Amino acid sequence: MPHNQRVRILGIDPGSITTGFGVVDYDRGRLALIEQGSISTQRGAALSERLVKIHRSLREVIARTAPQAVAIETPFAGRNVSSLVQLAQARGVILLAVEEAKLDIFEYSPRSVKSAIVGFGGAEKDQVAKMVRMLLPGCAMLKMSADASDALAIAICHAHTAGTNARLKIRA
Amino acid sequence: MPHNQRVRILGIDPGSITTGFGVVDYDRGRLALIEQGSISTQRGAALSERLVKIHRSLREVIARTAPQAVAIETPFAGRNVSSLVQLAQARGVILLAVEEAKLDIFEYSPRSVKSAIVGFGGAEKDQVAKMVRMLLPGCAMLKMSADASDALAIAICHAHTAGTNARLKIRA
């Protein structure tokens, strides 16, 4: 990441039930929290209805916060096949919304996110959440879901490592 | 399927590279081919760009052919994890396009499609393709991709079995 200009990064933690998102500004080594939250879909709703909700809500987040880059985790292969398929279907409509907005998508593995935030790829989830709060001024007391915190971790990972670990475009 | 009214069914065979589709009319036990084809995406293009193409093209197929129901295969779990994730991401934007058109989605396993077409769940792909041509008048000599043929098989499966094996809405 060039250190001479501000960049706004949207991090996304995809899920078929809840998708976390977090928007940060990164300017000459300084991070600022712009927005964080999660897109929750109705449990028991049809999958297709939930995909519409995720796609529409994410388009709204992008329109409202106007990020310049989007960072997302690689699908985590350690899940069972059924939950991996659910996750990937949600990820499909997320990538669609990002591409429709003509934004660059950067992809990071869960290990590289942990490593960028905590300095250790095998870090626990709550260590990552704690570091996210420390790295973002003014959000120590903020109410934040685990999904939003994970999304912010991905955005911060991109801020710190872009140009080295990132893959600019995800290819099949 | 009630035998006293015509229903137009769109069958979809999802893929992250090529998505087959086939539209049939079913009226009092008679089938008619309306349209068949495949949505091909550029090999080597970014996944997100291909998802936009699949989503947009499928919306065009739906707008042009105005189906009343959509039938799709359940993701086939016998693949490797990487190809399953690619497939599921494509399936996500397909379900999105169908739901945006407010159409009912019916889901069938590969075995139940083969069983409905050939009468045997372990049938070979080319047996299914041959039966699709026999079941649809006038398409014996038609040029048809394997993906389009598979999509027509799913549509015909829905025509023959709807209300018995189908799940009206796919739930997570």
Interface residues (C-beta under 8 A of the other chain):
Chain A: S16 I17 G44 A45 A46 L47 S48 E49 R50 L51 V52 H55 P75 A77 V81 L84 V85 Q86 L87 A88 Q89 A90 R91 G92 V93 L95 L96 V98 E99 E100 I105 K169 I170 R171 A172
Chain B: S16 I17 G44 A45 A46 L47 S48 E49 R50 L51 V52 H55 P75 A77 V81 L84 V85 Q86 L87 A88 Q89 A90 R91 G92 V93 L95 L96 V98 E99 E100 I105 K169 I170 R171 A172
